[in-house]
Amino acid sequence: MGKRVLIVDNSVDLAESLGELIGLDDSLEYVGYVTTGADALEQARRRAADVLVLDLGLSDMSGMEVLAQLQQEALPARVILHTGHASDALAEEANRRGARGYVVKGSDVSVLLAALREA
């Protein structure tokens, strides 16, 4: 059994597609997806996953707010920020807030898988 991965994205189609790809990697275990920051935090508190693939734009809060809350509560889940925003400034901010990686949506899926294995 590999690292347990939870997708946090408001796009169900994207989350399900990523989940299928993650499930093909023997070093990773896809455990599902949630679409809100509140649900992501609840799952992190339950330690349902080792790594969160976290979108910046959620319906109830930003991915940065989720990162801040994870850090404030000292929750052990590692985070790979997965966003459509190719921005060095956002990547640096995510890093300061504890993210283990920053992957731009539309990148080759191998980039995301590598980030998940390293997280």
N, C-alpha and C positions, 0 to 999 in steps of 0.2 A: 504494500500500500504506500502510495506516494504522498506528497504534500496535498492537503485538502484545499481546494480552490472554490471560492464563492464569487460569482459575478454580481456586481452592483451597477446596474445600468437601467435607465428608464426606457430603453428600447428592448422589448421582449424578444423580438426577432434576432437582434444582434446578440443578446445574452444567450439565447438558445444555440445559435450557430457557434459562438465561441465555446460554449459548453461541450458541444459535440467534438470540436477540434481538440480541446483540452483532454477530453476523455480518451482520445487516441494515444496520448503520451503516457507510457508506463510509469513515469516518475511523478505523475500528477493524478489526482483524483478529483473530478468535478463533483461538487456536492449540491449545486443548484444556483439559483439566482434570486435576487430581490431587486425591487425597483425604487426603493426610497432609502434615504440616509438613515431614517429611524430604524428601518428593518435591518440595515447593515450593522448598526450599532447593537441592536438586540442580538443578532447572530454572533457578533464579535464577543459580546458579554457571555454568551453561552459556549464560546470557543468552538463553534460549529465548523470553522475553517482556519487553516494556517495562514492563508494568503487571500486577500481581497483584491479583485480587479475592479477598481473604483473609477467611475465616470465623474467628471467635474460637474456636469449639469444634471442634477437630480431635481425632482419636482418639489421636494420639501426643504432641501438645504443643499449647499454646494459640497462638492467633494472635499474642498479645503476645510469646510466646517466639520465634516466627518473625521478628517485627519486630525484636526485640533482636538476633537472630543476623544478620539482613540488615545491620543497622547496624554490628555488631561486625566483620563481614567487608567492610564498605564496598562492598556489592554495589549496582549501579546501579538495580535494579528498583524502580519506584515501587509503592506499595501503597495500595489503597482497601480499608479494612476494611468488610466486609459482614456484619452480625450481626443477630440478633434482639433484642439488648439496646439499648434506647433509654436511654442513660445519658450525661449530660454528663461525668461523671467518667471513664468509659471512653474517650469521644471525646478528652478532654484528654490522657489517658495515651497513647493511640494517636498523637496528634499529637506528643507529646514523644518518642516512639519512632520517629518518622519517617514515619508514615502521611500520605498526601496527601489523604485524605478518609475520612469515616465515614458509611456509609449503612446505615440500618436496613432489614432484610428486611421486605418487605411494603409498602415505599414504592413509589410509582410508578416503573416502570423508567426513566423519563426522568431521574430523579434520579441513578441509577447511571450511565446513559450520559453525562450531563453531567459527573459526577465523573471518569469515564474520559477524556473528551476534554480535561479541564483538567489531568489528572495529568501 
